[in-house]
């Protein structure tokens, strides 16, 4: 009889009588299933029809909460964004305000350079602030956002960074942080310049970030008009007058870029973002964006499956002061699905078969995936909600024996 067999036999009685409250199975608690949705109309069980036909070089419609692209075409292509560029300028200003580097009450100079490059004497849109005079930063920003003032964009860039070149470097740094992979900014206003490009997808990500990170700055986009001195100019986003749920975001036009519009609307708890680039007219870009928003709201819905920091599952832990670690997600997990499909979501978890303390709070431990019709529609890391410290010597020794016993 082998020594190994004798030792294992001797341990059988101990394993049978020791009650330490530690289950050896390493399969985690199953992720909670979605709550069945209320009864839906029969029409909601039908496949989602194709999105509206759109005139333009690139377009998409995105759910703002989840970031899911519901439909789109050519949306990663690098194109000229025209004045939608100013949304990036707004984001940089908002971030610098949040960081305490500038203030809303700062007096911003309308420099001669800003006036000559973007003022009334140019072919582009302008705000009307007087040259060589100052205005509060918040007023200058509204002149840029509502009136699409190129002069205001330049003046703000000079105030924030000293020059438009330095400000463009900031724009690119923040764009990288947001996750805009197909964008490169050369100026703060969007007038044609070599290498100044973005994509419909990147612009939607930018709009989503502005809405989420800096809602006050975003709110300027719903102003229908703005007055500087004797000049009152309307917001060029026609959808602000056509649909009360629309509250942004920005238009753009140059001969090279065509007519562009990034729009956003909120109906109930759901917000969508649409982008059309390279359209043929102001009216066409407005009607196509509204059609995309209507289609998205009608056929899709967004649900929060898991809150950040709340337990999704439990996993057994060896050699810890406690025997289980609670697993969750670091950020809320939301999914966008066709209406009526919520009850068909299937969560699956991949976790290690064996966990050994110590475990740090926030430590990644596996993955949760959400499937619909056999396809993964969302995936997030599972993390430890709380730290698990290492147990004392005798418990670690005992668990070492248990781990050896169950390893074969």
KEKE-3310 file (N, C-alpha, C; in steps of 0.2 Angstrom, whole numbers, plus 5000, padded with zeros to 4 digits):
npx = (5004:5003:5012:5006:4992:4989:4990:4980:4969:4969:4966:4953:4943:4945:4942:4929:4923:4928:4922:4922:4915:4918:4915:4921:4918:4922:4914:4906:4893:4879:4877:4864:4848:4840:4826:4810:4802:4788:4772:4773:4768:4762:4769:4782:4789:4793:4806:4819:4816:4825:4836:4832:4835:4849:4856:4872:4890:4894:4887:4878:4868:4868:4866:4866:4869:4874:4883:4882:4882:4868:4865:4873:4884:4899:4905:4918:4926:4938:4935:4931:4926:4921:4912:4907:4918:4919:4913:4922:4931:4923:4922:4936:4937:4927:4933:4945:4940:4934:4945:4950:4959:4955:4942:4924:4922:4932:4940:4940:4949:4945:4955:4965:4970:4961:4949:4952:4954:4942:4932:4919:4923:4926:4922:4916:4905:4902:4904:4903:4908:4917:4933:4948:4943:4936:4926:4916:4921:4911:4901:4908:4910:4896:4894:4902:4896:4882:4881:4890:4902:4917:4927:4925:4929:4943:4947:4944:4953:4965:4965:4964:4975:4986:4989:4982:4988:4994:4982:4976:4984:4980:4967:4969:4974:4964:4955:4960:4960:4946:4944:4943:4948:4950:4953:4960:4965:4967:4964:4953:4941:4936:4937:4943:4958:4974:4975:4966:4954:4940:4928:4912:4909:4918:4914:4902:4905:4912:4901:4894:4903:4903:4890:4889:4900:4901:4888:4882:4890:4886:4872:4872:4870:4857:4851:4842:4845:4857:4863:4874:4880:4872:4868:4858:4858:4852:4852:4859:4855:4841:4833:4830:4819:4810:4808:4804:4811:4824:4840:4852:4866:4877:4880:4888:4897:4906:4912:4920:4918:4904:4887:4885:4879:4877:4866:4856:4844:4833:4821:4810:4819:4829:4842:4848:4860:4864:4873:4877:4887:4893:4882:4869:4862:4856:4843:4842:4851:4845:4833:4837:4844:4834:4825:4833:4834:4821:4819:4828:4823:4810:4813:4823:4829:4836:4844:4849:4860:4868:4874:4887:4899:4891:4886:4888:4891:4898:4913:4923:4937:4953:4964:4961:4955:4942:4930:4925:4924:4916:4910:4909:4905:4915:4910:4894:4884:4877:4865:4860:4846:4835:4818:4807:4816:4823:4821:4827:4840:4856:4866:4884:4898:4915:4927:4942:4947:4952:4955:4967:4970:4981:4968:4966:4955:4945:4952:4954:4945:4941:4927:4912:4899:4887:4874:4864:4853:4863:4875:4888:4884:4889:4902:4912:4925:4925:4927:4935:4924:4928:4942:4952:4960:4975:4974:4978:4992:4989:4977:4980:4989:4980:4971:4980:4982:4970:4968:4978:4973:4961:4966:4968)
npy = (4994:5011:5025:5038:5034:5029:5040:5048:5041:5042:5055:5055:5054:5065:5075:5072:5076:5088:5104:5118:5127:5128:5127:5116:5116:5126:5133:5148:5157:5158:5171:5183:5181:5191:5200:5194:5203:5214:5209:5211:5220:5211:5215:5218:5207:5205:5205:5218:5231:5237:5252:5269:5276:5285:5301:5304:5304:5297:5289:5286:5279:5280:5272:5282:5279:5265:5265:5258:5255:5257:5256:5260:5267:5267:5272:5273:5280:5292:5308:5326:5335:5348:5361:5354:5351:5360:5354:5347:5357:5363:5352:5352:5364:5363:5353:5359:5369:5361:5356:5367:5376:5386:5399:5402:5416:5422:5434:5435:5439:5445:5443:5452:5442:5432:5438:5442:5429:5422:5431:5443:5447:5436:5420:5411:5406:5418:5426:5439:5446:5461:5466:5466:5468:5462:5448:5439:5422:5412:5418:5420:5406:5402:5410:5403:5390:5391:5401:5396:5402:5405:5415:5416:5403:5403:5413:5408:5397:5403:5409:5398:5390:5398:5398:5393:5381:5375:5373:5364:5353:5350:5346:5334:5326:5325:5319:5306:5301:5300:5290:5291:5285:5288:5301:5317:5333:5349:5362:5374:5376:5370:5374:5370:5361:5354:5337:5338:5329:5318:5305:5298:5289:5292:5305:5303:5297:5307:5316:5309:5308:5322:5324:5315:5318:5332:5340:5353:5361:5354:5358:5371:5369:5367:5380:5391:5403:5417:5432:5444:5460:5470:5460:5446:5429:5413:5396:5384:5371:5364:5354:5357:5365:5357:5345:5342:5334:5334:5340:5345:5342:5348:5358:5358:5364:5365:5368:5357:5347:5345:5345:5343:5335:5332:5325:5324:5317:5315:5303:5299:5288:5285:5290:5295:5296:5304:5304:5313:5314:5324:5327:5333:5345:5358:5355:5342:5335:5337:5331:5318:5315:5316:5305:5294:5295:5293:5280:5273:5275:5269:5256:5250:5247:5252:5244:5243:5231:5227:5235:5246:5240:5232:5215:5202:5189:5175:5169:5155:5156:5151:5150:5162:5175:5176:5165:5167:5178:5192:5196:5209:5222:5235:5247:5252:5240:5241:5237:5238:5233:5225:5230:5221:5210:5209:5199:5188:5189:5181:5179:5175:5168:5168:5162:5160:5143:5142:5152:5161:5169:5183:5194:5209:5223:5227:5220:5211:5197:5186:5186:5193:5189:5195:5187:5187:5179:5170:5177:5188:5202:5211:5214:5212:5215:5205:5210:5210:5215:5218:5218:5203:5197:5188:5172:5166:5156:5142:5140:5143:5132:5121:5123:5122:5108:5104:5109:5101:5089:5089:5091:5081)
npz = (5000:4996:5002:4999:4997:5010:5018:5012:5016:5029:5031:5027:5038:5045:5036:5035:5047:5051:5052:5044:5037:5023:5007:4994:4980:4966:4958:4954:4961:4951:4939:4941:4933:4920:4925:4920:4907:4906:4898:4881:4866:4852:4840:4845:4845:4833:4820:4820:4809:4795:4797:4793:4777:4773:4768:4765:4769:4780:4794:4810:4823:4841:4857:4871:4885:4885:4875:4864:4847:4837:4823:4808:4795:4787:4798:4805:4796:4792:4792:4787:4801:4801:4809:4820:4827:4837:4848:4853:4857:4867:4876:4881:4887:4897:4904:4909:4916:4926:4932:4938:4932:4924:4925:4925:4925:4920:4910:4893:4880:4864:4853:4840:4831:4832:4828:4815:4809:4812:4812:4808:4795:4788:4779:4787:4801:4814:4830:4835:4845:4851:4843:4852:4864:4880:4886:4897:4900:4900:4893:4881:4877:4875:4864:4855:4855:4853:4842:4834:4833:4825:4828:4842:4846:4843:4851:4864:4864:4863:4876:4885:4882:4876:4863:4847:4842:4853:4860:4852:4854:4867:4864:4857:4866:4876:4867:4865:4878:4879:4870:4856:4842:4829:4826:4824:4829:4823:4824:4834:4829:4817:4803:4787:4787:4784:4789:4799:4806:4809:4815:4812:4822:4832:4835:4840:4852:4858:4860:4869:4880:4883:4887:4898:4907:4908:4911:4912:4904:4892:4892:4886:4872:4869:4869:4859:4854:4854:4860:4856:4859:4848:4840:4837:4835:4828:4834:4824:4823:4817:4823:4836:4836:4830:4837:4854:4862:4858:4863:4858:4846:4839:4824:4807:4793:4779:4762:4759:4769:4768:4774:4791:4805:4822:4833:4848:4859:4872:4878:4890:4900:4892:4881:4865:4853:4837:4822:4807:4793:4780:4772:4760:4762:4773:4777:4774:4782:4794:4794:4791:4803:4813:4809:4811:4825:4829:4824:4832:4845:4844:4842:4850:4867:4883:4896:4913:4919:4930:4944:4949:4960:4967:4973:4961:4960:4970:4975:4980:4992:4995:5010:5016:5027:5027:5019:5006:4992:4986:4970:4958:4946:4940:4935:4930:4922:4907:4894:4877:4869:4856:4857:4868:4869:4881:4891:4886:4888:4892:4905:4907:4916:4917:4928:4938:4943:4955:4969:4979:4994:4998:4992:4983:4985:4971:4962:4947:4943:4933:4921:4916:4904:4893:4884:4869:4859:4856:4854:4860:4868:4877:4888:4903:4915:4930:4947:4963:4976:4989:4999:5003:5016:5020:5029:5046:5051:5054:5048:5035:5033:5034:5024:5014:5014:5011:4998:4992:4993:4986:4973:4965)
capx = (5000:5007:5012:5001:4986:4988:4989:4974:4964:4969:4963:4946:4939:4946:4938:4922:4921:4929:4916:4925:4911:4921:4914:4926:4917:4924:4909:4903:4886:4877:4875:4857:4845:4836:4819:4806:4799:4781:4770:4774:4764:4765:4774:4789:4792:4796:4813:4819:4817:4831:4836:4830:4840:4852:4860:4878:4896:4895:4881:4876:4864:4871:4863:4871:4870:4878:4888:4881:4880:4862:4865:4877:4887:4905:4906:4924:4930:4941:4932:4932:4920:4918:4911:4906:4925:4918:4911:4929:4933:4919:4925:4942:4936:4924:4938:4950:4936:4933:4952:4952:4964:4952:4936:4919:4922:4938:4939:4943:4951:4944:4962:4965:4971:4954:4944:4954:4954:4936:4927:4914:4926:4928:4916:4913:4901:4906:4900:4901:4912:4922:4940:4952:4939:4935:4920:4917:4922:4905:4898:4912:4908:4890:4894:4905:4892:4875:4881:4895:4907:4924:4931:4925:4933:4950:4949:4944:4959:4971:4965:4965:4982:4990:4989:4978:4992:4994:4975:4974:4987:4975:4961:4971:4975:4957:4951:4963:4957:4939:4944:4942:4954:4951:4952:4966:4962:4973:4962:4947:4934:4934:4938:4947:4965:4977:4976:4960:4949:4937:4924:4905:4909:4922:4910:4896:4909:4913:4895:4892:4907:4901:4884:4890:4905:4900:4881:4881:4892:4882:4866:4872:4868:4850:4849:4840:4848:4861:4864:4881:4879:4866:4867:4855:4859:4849:4856:4858:4852:4834:4829:4828:4812:4805:4806:4805:4816:4831:4843:4859:4872:4881:4880:4894:4897:4911:4911:4924:4915:4897:4883:4885:4875:4877:4860:4855:4838:4831:4814:4810:4825:4833:4845:4851:4865:4864:4878:4877:4892:4894:4875:4869:4859:4854:4837:4843:4855:4841:4827:4840:4845:4827:4823:4837:4832:4814:4819:4831:4818:4805:4814:4828:4828:4842:4843:4855:4859:4872:4876:4894:4901:4886:4888:4885:4892:4902:4918:4927:4944:4958:4969:4959:4952:4935:4931:4922:4924:4910:4912:4905:4908:4918:4906:4887:4884:4871:4865:4854:4843:4828:4812:4805:4821:4826:4820:4830:4847:4859:4873:4888:4903:4921:4931:4947:4944:4955:4958:4970:4971:4977:4965:4965:4949:4945:4957:4951:4944:4936:4923:4905:4897:4880:4873:4858:4853:4870:4880:4890:4883:4892:4907:4915:4929:4923:4932:4933:4921:4931:4949:4952:4967:4977:4973:4984:4997:4986:4971:4983:4991:4974:4969:4985:4981:4963:4970:4982:4968:4956:4969:4968)
capy = (5000:5017:5031:5043:5031:5029:5047:5050:5037:5045:5061:5055:5055:5072:5079:5071:5078:5095:5109:5125:5131:5130:5122:5115:5118:5132:5136:5153:5158:5160:5178:5184:5182:5197:5199:5194:5210:5214:5207:5216:5219:5206:5218:5219:5200:5204:5207:5225:5233:5241:5259:5274:5278:5292:5304:5307:5300:5292:5291:5281:5281:5276:5273:5286:5275:5259:5266:5253:5258:5253:5256:5265:5266:5270:5277:5274:5283:5298:5314:5332:5336:5355:5364:5349:5351:5364:5350:5345:5363:5363:5347:5354:5370:5360:5349:5363:5372:5356:5356:5373:5380:5393:5401:5405:5423:5424:5439:5432:5444:5444:5446:5453:5436:5428:5442:5441:5422:5420:5436:5444:5448:5429:5417:5407:5409:5422:5427:5446:5450:5466:5465:5469:5469:5456:5446:5433:5415:5408:5421:5418:5399:5402:5412:5398:5384:5393:5404:5393:5407:5403:5419:5414:5397:5405:5417:5404:5393:5407:5410:5392:5387:5402:5398:5388:5375:5372:5371:5358:5347:5348:5343:5327:5322:5323:5314:5300:5299:5298:5284:5293:5282:5290:5309:5322:5340:5354:5369:5373:5378:5365:5376:5365:5361:5347:5332:5339:5324:5314:5300:5298:5285:5296:5311:5301:5295:5314:5319:5305:5310:5328:5324:5312:5321:5340:5341:5360:5363:5352:5362:5377:5367:5368:5387:5392:5409:5420:5439:5448:5467:5471:5454:5440:5424:5407:5390:5381:5365:5364:5349:5360:5368:5351:5339:5344:5329:5335:5346:5346:5345:5353:5357:5359:5364:5368:5365:5350:5342:5345:5347:5338:5336:5327:5327:5320:5317:5310:5302:5295:5287:5284:5295:5293:5301:5302:5308:5312:5318:5324:5327:5338:5351:5359:5352:5334:5332:5338:5326:5311:5314:5315:5299:5290:5295:5290:5273:5270:5275:5265:5248:5248:5250:5250:5241:5242:5224:5227:5242:5246:5239:5227:5208:5199:5182:5174:5164:5152:5158:5147:5153:5169:5176:5173:5160:5169:5184:5194:5199:5213:5226:5242:5252:5250:5237:5242:5234:5240:5227:5227:5230:5214:5205:5209:5193:5183:5189:5176:5180:5169:5170:5164:5164:5155:5138:5142:5158:5160:5175:5189:5197:5216:5226:5229:5215:5208:5190:5183:5190:5192:5191:5195:5185:5187:5175:5166:5182:5192:5209:5215:5210:5217:5211:5205:5212:5209:5221:5220:5214:5197:5196:5181:5169:5164:5150:5136:5139:5142:5125:5117:5124:5119:5101:5103:5110:5095:5083:5090:5093:5074)
capz = (5000:4995:5007:4997:4999:5017:5020:5010:5020:5036:5031:5026:5044:5047:5031:5036:5053:5052:5050:5044:5032:5017:5001:4989:4973:4964:4953:4957:4961:4944:4938:4941:4926:4919:4926:4914:4905:4906:4892:4875:4860:4847:4836:4848:4844:4826:4819:4819:4802:4793:4798:4788:4772:4775:4763:4768:4768:4785:4799:4815:4829:4847:4864:4875:4891:4884:4870:4859:4840:4835:4816:4805:4789:4786:4804:4807:4791:4794:4787:4790:4805:4801:4816:4826:4831:4843:4854:4857:4861:4873:4881:4884:4891:4903:4908:4912:4922:4932:4935:4942:4928:4922:4928:4920:4926:4917:4905:4887:4875:4857:4850:4833:4827:4832:4824:4808:4807:4812:4813:4803:4788:4785:4776:4791:4806:4819:4836:4835:4851:4848:4843:4857:4870:4883:4888:4902:4897:4899:4887:4874:4875:4872:4857:4851:4855:4849:4836:4830:4831:4824:4832:4849:4847:4843:4857:4870:4863:4865:4883:4888:4881:4874:4856:4844:4841:4860:4862:4848:4857:4872:4861:4855:4873:4879:4863:4866:4884:4878:4866:4849:4839:4822:4826:4825:4828:4821:4826:4838:4826:4812:4796:4783:4788:4783:4794:4804:4804:4814:4812:4815:4829:4837:4837:4845:4858:4861:4863:4875:4885:4886:4891:4905:4911:4910:4909:4912:4897:4887:4891:4881:4866:4868:4868:4853:4851:4858:4858:4857:4857:4844:4835:4839:4830:4830:4834:4817:4824:4816:4827:4842:4834:4827:4842:4860:4866:4856:4866:4856:4849:4835:4816:4804:4786:4774:4755:4758:4773:4767:4779:4796:4811:4828:4837:4854:4861:4878:4879:4896:4903:4886:4877:4859:4849:4830:4818:4800:4790:4772:4769:4755:4763:4780:4778:4773:4788:4800:4793:4792:4810:4816:4807:4815:4832:4830:4823:4838:4851:4843:4841:4855:4874:4887:4903:4918:4922:4936:4947:4951:4967:4970:4971:4955:4962:4975:4973:4986:4992:5000:5014:5018:5034:5026:5014:5000:4989:4982:4964:4954:4941:4942:4932:4929:4915:4903:4887:4873:4865:4853:4862:4869:4870:4888:4895:4883:4889:4896:4908:4908:4919:4917:4934:4939:4947:4962:4971:4985:4997:4999:4986:4984:4982:4964:4958:4942:4944:4928:4916:4915:4897:4891:4877:4866:4853:4856:4853:4866:4866:4882:4892:4908:4920:4937:4951:4970:4979:4995:5000:5007:5019:5021:5036:5050:5049:5054:5043:5028:5032:5033:5017:5009:5014:5007:4991:4989:4993:4980:4967:4961)
cpx = (5004:5006:5006:4994:4984:4987:4982:4968:4964:4966:4955:4941:4939:4942:4931:4919:4923:4924:4919:4921:4914:4919:4919:4925:4919:4920:4906:4896:4884:4875:4867:4854:4841:4829:4815:4802:4791:4778:4771:4769:4767:4770:4781:4792:4795:4803:4813:4820:4823:4831:4834:4836:4842:4857:4867:4884:4897:4889:4881:4871:4867:4866:4868:4873:4875:4884:4887:4879:4874:4862:4870:4881:4894:4907:4913:4929:4932:4939:4933:4925:4917:4917:4909:4913:4924:4916:4917:4932:4929:4921:4931:4941:4932:4929:4943:4946:4935:4940:4954:4957:4961:4945:4930:4919:4928:4936:4943:4943:4949:4950:4961:4966:4964:4949:4946:4953:4947:4930:4922:4916:4927:4921:4913:4908:4905:4901:4898:4904:4917:4929:4943:4949:4938:4928:4921:4917:4916:4901:4901:4910:4901:4890:4897:4899:4885:4876:4887:4901:4914:4929:4931:4929:4940:4952:4949:4951:4965:4971:4967:4973:4987:4991:4984:4981:4992:4987:4974:4978:4983:4969:4963:4972:4969:4954:4954:4960:4950:4938:4942:4949:4955:4950:4959:4964:4968:4971:4955:4941:4932:4934:4943:4955:4968:4978:4970:4954:4946:4932:4917:4905:4912:4918:4905:4899:4910:4907:4893:4896:4905:4895:4885:4895:4904:4893:4879:4884:4888:4875:4866:4869:4861:4847:4848:4842:4852:4863:4871:4880:4872:4864:4864:4856:4856:4854:4854:4856:4844:4830:4827:4821:4807:4803:4809:4810:4823:4834:4850:4860:4875:4880:4887:4893:4903:4910:4915:4920:4907:4893:4883:4881:4876:4871:4860:4848:4837:4823:4813:4817:4831:4836:4849:4855:4865:4870:4877:4882:4892:4887:4875:4866:4858:4848:4838:4846:4850:4835:4830:4841:4839:4825:4827:4835:4826:4815:4823:4827:4813:4807:4820:4826:4834:4840:4850:4855:4863:4874:4884:4895:4896:4887:4884:4886:4897:4907:4922:4934:4948:4962:4967:4956:4945:4935:4928:4923:4918:4913:4907:4908:4910:4914:4899:4887:4877:4871:4859:4852:4837:4823:4809:4810:4825:4826:4824:4838:4850:4866:4877:4894:4909:4926:4936:4944:4947:4958:4961:4972:4979:4974:4964:4958:4950:4950:4952:4951:4939:4932:4916:4903:4890:4878:4866:4858:4860:4876:4882:4889:4886:4897:4911:4919:4924:4928:4930:4930:4925:4938:4948:4959:4969:4976:4979:4987:4993:4980:4975:4986:4986:4972:4974:4984:4975:4965:4974:4977:4964:4959:4969:4962)
cpy = (5006:5022:5036:5040:5031:5035:5050:5047:5040:5051:5061:5057:5062:5077:5078:5075:5086:5100:5116:5129:5133:5125:5122:5116:5125:5136:5142:5153:5161:5168:5178:5185:5188:5195:5199:5201:5209:5212:5213:5215:5214:5209:5219:5212:5200:5207:5215:5227:5237:5249:5263:5275:5285:5294:5307:5302:5295:5294:5285:5284:5277:5277:5277:5282:5270:5260:5262:5257:5253:5252:5261:5263:5270:5275:5277:5277:5290:5304:5320:5333:5343:5357:5360:5348:5355:5360:5348:5351:5364:5358:5349:5359:5367:5357:5353:5367:5368:5356:5362:5378:5386:5393:5403:5413:5426:5429:5437:5437:5441:5447:5448:5447:5432:5432:5441:5434:5420:5425:5437:5445:5441:5426:5413:5410:5413:5424:5435:5450:5455:5464:5469:5471:5462:5454:5440:5426:5412:5411:5420:5411:5399:5405:5407:5392:5386:5396:5401:5397:5405:5408:5418:5408:5399:5409:5413:5399:5397:5408:5404:5390:5392:5403:5392:5381:5372:5369:5364:5352:5345:5344:5335:5323:5320:5318:5307:5297:5296:5291:5285:5291:5285:5298:5312:5329:5345:5361:5368:5374:5373:5368:5371:5366:5354:5343:5333:5334:5321:5308:5301:5295:5289:5302:5309:5299:5302:5317:5315:5307:5317:5328:5321:5316:5329:5342:5349:5363:5361:5356:5368:5375:5367:5375:5388:5398:5412:5427:5441:5455:5467:5465:5448:5435:5417:5401:5387:5374:5365:5360:5352:5363:5362:5346:5342:5340:5330:5341:5347:5342:5350:5352:5359:5359:5368:5365:5358:5345:5341:5347:5341:5340:5331:5330:5322:5322:5313:5310:5297:5295:5286:5290:5292:5298:5299:5307:5307:5317:5318:5324:5333:5344:5352:5355:5344:5331:5332:5332:5319:5310:5312:5308:5293:5289:5292:5283:5270:5270:5270:5257:5246:5251:5248:5249:5241:5235:5224:5234:5241:5245:5234:5220:5206:5191:5182:5168:5162:5155:5153:5152:5161:5169:5174:5169:5161:5176:5186:5198:5203:5217:5233:5248:5249:5246:5238:5239:5237:5235:5229:5226:5223:5208:5204:5202:5187:5184:5184:5178:5174:5172:5165:5167:5158:5149:5138:5149:5157:5168:5176:5191:5205:5218:5229:5225:5211:5200:5188:5189:5188:5194:5190:5193:5186:5184:5171:5171:5186:5199:5214:5211:5214:5212:5211:5206:5211:5215:5223:5215:5208:5196:5189:5179:5168:5158:5144:5135:5139:5135:5120:5117:5121:5111:5099:5104:5104:5089:5083:5091:5087:5071)
cpz = (5000:5001:5006:4999:5006:5020:5018:5014:5027:5036:5030:5032:5045:5042:5032:5042:5054:5048:5050:5039:5026:5012:4996:4982:4972:4959:4957:4957:4954:4945:4938:4934:4926:4921:4920:4913:4905:4899:4887:4870:4855:4842:4838:4847:4837:4825:4818:4812:4801:4795:4792:4783:4773:4770:4767:4767:4774:4790:4804:4820:4835:4853:4868:4882:4890:4880:4864:4852:4838:4827:4814:4799:4789:4792:4807:4802:4794:4789:4791:4794:4805:4808:4821:4830:4837:4849:4857:4860:4867:4878:4885:4889:4898:4907:4912:4917:4928:4936:4939:4938:4925:4925:4923:4920:4922:4911:4899:4882:4868:4853:4842:4829:4827:4828:4817:4805:4807:4813:4807:4796:4785:4782:4781:4796:4811:4825:4837:4841:4847:4848:4849:4863:4873:4885:4893:4898:4895:4893:4880:4872:4872:4865:4852:4850:4851:4843:4831:4828:4831:4828:4839:4851:4847:4849:4863:4870:4866:4873:4887:4888:4878:4866:4853:4843:4848:4862:4858:4851:4863:4869:4859:4861:4876:4874:4864:4873:4883:4874:4859:4845:4832:4821:4827:4823:4827:4823:4830:4835:4820:4804:4793:4785:4787:4789:4800:4802:4810:4811:4815:4822:4834:4840:4842:4852:4862:4864:4869:4881:4888:4890:4898:4909:4913:4907:4908:4905:4891:4886:4887:4874:4864:4867:4861:4849:4856:4855:4860:4855:4854:4840:4839:4833:4833:4830:4827:4817:4823:4820:4834:4842:4832:4832:4849:4864:4864:4860:4864:4850:4845:4828:4814:4797:4783:4767:4755:4763:4772:4773:4784:4802:4816:4832:4843:4857:4867:4878:4885:4899:4898:4882:4871:4856:4842:4827:4811:4797:4783:4769:4764:4756:4771:4782:4778:4780:4794:4799:4794:4800:4814:4815:4810:4822:4833:4829:4829:4844:4850:4844:4846:4862:4878:4894:4907:4921:4929:4938:4949:4958:4971:4968:4965:4957:4967:4973:4980:4986:4997:5004:5016:5024:5033:5020:5007:4998:4985:4976:4961:4949:4943:4940:4930:4922:4912:4896:4884:4868:4861:4858:4862:4870:4877:4891:4892:4884:4893:4898:4909:4912:4918:4923:4935:4944:4954:4963:4978:4987:4998:4992:4988:4982:4975:4960:4953:4943:4939:4924:4916:4907:4897:4884:4875:4859:4851:4854:4859:4864:4872:4886:4896:4912:4927:4942:4959:4973:4986:4996:5004:5010:5020:5028:5040:5048:5049:5049:5036:5027:5031:5026:5012:5009:5010:5000:4988:4988:4987:4973:4962:4961)
residu = (UNK:UNK:UNK:UNK:UNK:UNK:UNK:UNK:UNK:UNK:UNK:UNK:UNK:UNK:UNK:UNK:UNK:UNK:UNK:UNK:UNK:UNK:UNK:UNK:UNK:UNK:UNK:UNK:UNK:UNK:UNK:UNK:UNK:UNK:UNK:UNK:UNK:UNK:UNK:UNK:UNK:UNK:UNK:UNK:UNK:UNK:UNK:UNK:UNK:UNK:UNK:UNK:UNK:UNK:UNK:UNK:UNK:UNK:UNK:UNK:UNK:UNK:UNK:UNK:UNK:UNK:UNK:UNK:UNK:UNK:UNK:UNK:UNK:UNK:UNK:UNK:UNK:UNK:UNK:UNK:UNK:UNK:UNK:UNK:UNK:UNK:UNK:UNK:UNK:UNK:UNK:UNK:UNK:UNK:UNK:UNK:UNK:UNK:UNK:UNK:UNK:UNK:UNK:UNK:UNK:UNK:UNK:UNK:UNK:UNK:UNK:UNK:UNK:UNK:UNK:UNK:UNK:UNK:UNK:UNK:UNK:UNK:UNK:UNK:UNK:UNK:UNK:UNK:UNK:UNK:UNK:UNK:UNK:UNK:UNK:UNK:UNK:UNK:UNK:UNK:UNK:UNK:UNK:UNK:UNK:UNK:UNK:UNK:UNK:UNK:UNK:UNK:UNK:UNK:UNK:UNK:UNK:UNK:UNK:UNK:UNK:UNK:UNK:UNK:UNK:UNK:UNK:UNK:UNK:UNK:UNK:UNK:UNK:UNK:UNK:UNK:UNK:UNK:UNK:UNK:UNK:UNK:UNK:UNK:UNK:UNK:UNK:UNK:UNK:UNK:UNK:UNK:UNK:UNK:UNK:UNK:UNK:UNK:UNK:UNK:UNK:UNK:UNK:UNK:UNK:UNK:UNK:UNK:UNK:UNK:UNK:UNK:UNK:UNK:UNK:UNK:UNK:UNK:UNK:UNK:UNK:UNK:UNK:UNK:UNK:UNK:UNK:UNK:UNK:UNK:UNK:UNK:UNK:UNK:UNK:UNK:UNK:UNK:UNK:UNK:UNK:UNK:UNK:UNK:UNK:UNK:UNK:UNK:UNK:UNK:UNK:UNK:UNK:UNK:UNK:UNK:UNK:UNK:UNK:UNK:UNK:UNK:UNK:UNK:UNK:UNK:UNK:UNK:UNK:UNK:UNK:UNK:UNK:UNK:UNK:UNK:UNK:UNK:UNK:UNK:UNK:UNK:UNK:UNK:UNK:UNK:UNK:UNK:UNK:UNK:UNK:UNK:UNK:UNK:UNK:UNK:UNK:UNK:UNK:UNK:UNK:UNK:UNK:UNK:UNK:UNK:UNK:UNK:UNK:UNK:UNK:UNK:UNK:UNK:UNK:UNK:UNK:UNK:UNK:UNK:UNK:UNK:UNK:UNK:UNK:UNK:UNK:UNK:UNK:UNK:UNK:UNK:UNK:UNK:UNK:UNK:UNK:UNK:UNK:UNK:UNK:UNK:UNK:UNK:UNK:UNK:UNK:UNK:UNK:UNK:UNK:UNK:UNK:UNK:UNK:UNK:UNK:UNK:UNK:UNK:UNK:UNK:UNK:UNK:UNK:UNK:UNK:UNK:UNK:UNK:UNK:UNK:UNK:UNK:UNK:UNK:UNK:UNK:UNK:UNK:UNK:UNK:UNK:UNK:UNK:UNK:UNK:UNK:UNK:UNK:UNK:UNK:UNK:UNK:UNK:UNK:UNK:UNK:UNK:UNK:UNK:UNK:UNK:UNK:UNK:UNK:UNK:UNK)
# end
